[in-house]
Amino acid sequence: MTADPWDDVAAAVAAADPHRALAEALDAWRAAPSPEGAELVEALSARLPGAPLGGVDEWGFVQARADPADVPRLLAVLPTYGPVQGLSRLRLVLGRGADPRTSAALVGWLEDRPRRCATC
């Protein structure tokens, strides 16, 4: 680890180690959150796509691995669960620590939420 955590990100990118780059970027963003850091986390994460999750059992297995690359896959299916199970699983993802991808997903869900008020 260097004095500047963003140097660790650059070293991981230069070494063509996308998993390490993502982990280092998350650590750097957590130390000093910024919009640019959040964008970098999103971009690095997009380079590590995983297959969509197949069901409840797979969600639990993937969550238990605690791989930062899995966060988008875990978040993608949360809206398909009922409110109790969805909230319970969201808490598990939030328990991993601050992550700009989680914040972006929450904002996206609120923006996509159907409006029920004709005057809102």
Helices and strands as residue ranges (DSSP letters): H 5-14, H 18-31, H 35-46, H 56-65, G 68-70, H 71-77, G 78-80, H 83-94, H 100-112
